[in-house]
């Protein structure tokens, strides 16, 4: 995240829940893959570390918007996957609609001023 616009950094923090839930809308995902999927979805503009996502994941788990389950891998290790619940899908729609509205309003205001 070197040489990044500071506004992107602030927006990244504000949209973490939306991005996590968006990634989970299509399939269950483990944390490392979640970081990679968000980076891909945002064309590399937004990057999270696994550790950076855990507070959001914890908050979503506590709110019962997502659930987790563990899968045993062939190498003997366990991998935790996250799954979006109906409550999380409803929250995603609310977030998405709010951000969509905010973007439209921001566009209208900035276009009015030219540039």
Buried (B, 14 or more C-beta within 10 A) or exposed (E): EEEEEEEEEEBBEEBBBBBBBBBBEEEBBBBEBBBBBBBEEBEEEBBBEEEEBEEBBEBBBEEEBBBEEEEEEEEEEEBEBBEBBEEBBEBBEEBBEEBEEEEEEEEEEEEEEEE
